[in-house]
Amino acid sequence: MSYAPGAEVLFHASTTAREWSLEIVRDGAVPQSVHQSGAIPGRHVPIPEDVVRLGCGWPVAYRWTVPSSCASGFFRVIASCERPDGTRFVHQQFFVVRPHGPRRTPFLLVLPTATWTAYNDWGGANHYQGRDGYSPVLSLKRPWRHGLVWLPEGAPRIVSDRHRPPLAPPQYRMKEWALANGFGQYASAAGWAQFDRHFVVWAERNNLAIDMITQTDLHYRPELLDGYRCLIFVGHDEYWSATMRDHVDHFVEGGGKVARFAGNFLWQIRLEDEGRTQICYKYDAASEDPVRGTDQAHLLTSAWEDRLVSRPGAQTFGVNALRGMYASWGGFAPAGTRGFTTYQPGHWAFAGTGLRYGDILGDASEVFGYEVDGLEYGFERGLPYPTGADGAPNDLQILAMAPATLAEDVIQDDQAAYYIRNADLAFAAQAIDGEVTPEALDRRRRGSGMIVHFGKGKGEVFTAGTCEWIMGLTRADQQVHTVTMNVLRRFSAG
């Protein structure tokens, strides 16, 4: 998924068209076309039966060399051909140019490509669904499903209409829109187009230079972190390997800073074949993952909070998904707050915002949802504090928070209208408590989303645990903008 400047990019293709064309665009606030080629000979190669696990095996159809002076960035690949009826078929892929040489910026954005992979159902399955059930093994040697790389302006988001009647069953307009317009049904849940691009566009418009790498780079090339002061994570960032976490922990303990404006830190994965294959058995890991019961059982591809994994997410980012999860969509608090209630307005992150105790940050721009991360907490004299029961660091401060839930409140007459219901609630009870009893379900049904800050070794971490933080930037929410800039200025200081 990534290349160094001067490297050759190989494009694998299959098409029934006689010829096709290709354009490479450096994406951002002002997309720039950097290469075009037409009349590339077409060749059709059948799709293998087990394409989801093994990949397409398509031949190399085109080659392009990244200019040696190319700055790090995200490059869209627009492939198109003419249909028999005269219209054009267009599909978009991507690659990343990773940084090389002296650092031009203190900021390194780590793209959540493992999450993109988990949601990519090109070929018939992903880590969620498939014709024959979900696939725990996914090949990266497949195209990206339509919508993960590019979406048109105005494409709907997952968060629900906050003004729907209180007794109305939920609507999933993002899936309805995708079906009606030829996009993948998961395009609203993950991907560059729906999440990360918003941050990069905002950063460029505010004259912030941002280098970027993929999570595969984070796993296999930790030396790319050298020379940066601040790692940034944004959007929907759900799937991680243990090695990725190791490298981030080492970076922070050595004096680096992490700015995480992202939510849903949940699943451990494994990468194989130099990152070309991703593995995650999720809910079935305890019974199906080949490493269970071996000396590699700590790499079980379940939730970080699972007793069988026992590596709480809070140890790396201060929060975790199973103590938070859903808000502002489906039957998950659809009429709830869309922002964080402020409890520590004197913290440096809130300087210049005008926020006071009890004020809500980001409600108008709807930053709270659709998946959020929280902690086990208590209240003392009107202030929330971490109990530490879920691995939260001792010096962690809860700056702001709001309710979330693992249980989708269902209007009984409309069971079929609901999407997830209590499936994740039951999993959390089993994974954390070891049993699915009424008492365990009651313990796990109520969660939270939080903004936290803590020190770790010589470094520090700031986390706004929500997928939708980026919409506060896109929608020009001045308080969200100010908090983000406060964090980035402090964490980029020498």
C-alpha positions, 0 to 999 in steps of 0.5 A, a space after each residue: 500500500 505504500 512506496 518510497 520516493 523513486 520506487 516503481 508502482 505496479 498496477 495489477 488489472 483485469 477488464 473486459 474492455 479492449 483498453 482502459 485509462 489511468 490517472 494518479 491524483 495526489 489527494 487533499 484540499 486541492 487534488 492534483 493530477 500527477 500522471 495520466 495514461 490512456 489506451 492501456 491494453 485490456 486483458 480479462 483474467 477470471 476472479 479466483 474462487 477464494 479471492 477474499 482469502 487468496 487475492 486476485 492474482 491479476 497480471 501487472 498491466 501498468 508501471 509508474 515510478 514515483 518521482 524521487 522528489 515526491 513528498 509523502 501523501 495519499 494518491 488516488 488511482 482513477 481507473 476507467 474504461 468505456 462500457 458497451 453502452 458508451 458510458 464509463 466505468 470508473 473505479 478508484 484505488 490508492 497508494 501512499 508515498 511514505 516519507 523519506 530523508 530529512 523530516 519536513 514536519 513534526 507530524 506523522 499521520 498513521 492511516 488506519 488501513 487495517 480497519 479499511 481492510 476489515 470493512 473491504 468486502 470486494 469479492 464477497 466478504 470481509 471481517 463482518 459478512 459474506 455469502 458464506 459468512 464472514 472471513 477471518 482471513 482477508 487478502 490485501 491483493 484485492 481492489 478496494 470496494 467502491 466508496 472506501 477511497 472516494 465518495 461524492 460531496 454530501 454522501 451520508 454519514 452513519 450518525 442518525 437524524 437527531 430530529 427523528 420522532 422518539 418512537 420511530 424505528 431507526 433508519 440506516 440512510 447510509 446503507 440505503 444511499 449506498 445501495 441506490 448509488 452503487 457504493 459498497 454498504 460499508 463505505 460509510 463505516 470506514 475508509 479514507 473518503 469518509 474519515 481520514 481525508 477530512 482531517 488532511 484537508 483541514 490540516 492543509 487549509 491550516 498550513 499544517 504539513 502532514 506526512 503519512 504512513 499505513 498501519 502496515 508500515 507501522 508494523 513492519 517499518 518502525 524506523 519511519 517514526 524516527 524524527 517525528 515528534 507527534 503521531 496522529 490517528 484520526 477517524 475510525 481506527 478499530 483494528 491493530 496488531 500487537 506489533 503496531 501497539 509495541 511500536 507506538 508504546 516505545 515511541 511514547 515512552 521514549 519521549 514522543 507524543 500521540 494525538 488520537 482523534 479517533 474511536 473504536 480501539 477494539 480488535 487485535 489482528 495478525 498480519 502475514 505474508 509481509 502484510 498481504 494477509 490480515 487475520 481476525 477471528 473476532 467473536 469466534 477467536 476463542 474457539 476458532 483461532 489457530 493460536 488458541 492454547 499455544 504459546 502464541 495465545 496472547 496474539 489471539 485475534 479477539 478484543 484487547 479487553 478479552 480475558 484471553 488477550 488481557 492487554 487493555 487498550 487504555 494502556 496505549 491510548 487511555 481508553 478502549 472500545 468495550 467500555 464505550 462503543 455506540 452513540 448517535 445512530 441506530 437505536 444507540 442513543 439516537 437523540 442523545 448528546 452529539 458532543 462531550 460534556 466538559 469537566 476540566 475546562 482549565 486544562 491546556 487543551 481547552 485554552 481559548 475555547 471559552 468552555 466552562 464546567 458542564 459546557 458541551 463541546 462539539 454538539 452542533 458539529 456532531 462529533 460524538 459518534 458513531 463509535 466512541 471509546 471510554 473507561 471504567 470511572 467514578 465521580 467525586 465532587 462532580 469530577 469523573 476519575 478513572 477507577 483503573 479497573 480496565 488498565 487506565 494509567 494512574 495519572 490519566 485525567 478525564 477532561 470531558 465525556 458523554 454516555 454511550 451504550 453497547 445495547 441497542 434499545 429496541 422497540 419490540 414491534 420493530 425487531 427487524 428494523 434494528 441492525 446490531 441489537 445486543 450482539 456486542 453486549 453479549 460478547 463484551 460480557 463473555 470476553 470481560 466477565 467470562 459469562 453471559 448472565 443478566 448481571 454481566 449484561 447489566 454491567 456492560 450495557 452502559 459505557 462512555 466516550 471520553 477525552 483524556 490526557 496522560 503521561 507515559 514514560 517521557 512522552 504523553 498521549 491525548 485522546 478524543 475517543 470518537 470516530 466523528 471528531 473530524 466532522 468538527 473540523 470539516 464543519 468549522 466548529 471553532 471550539 473543536 478546531 481550537 482544541 485540535 490546534 492546542 494539542 498539535 502545537 504542544 505536541 510539535 514543540 521541540 
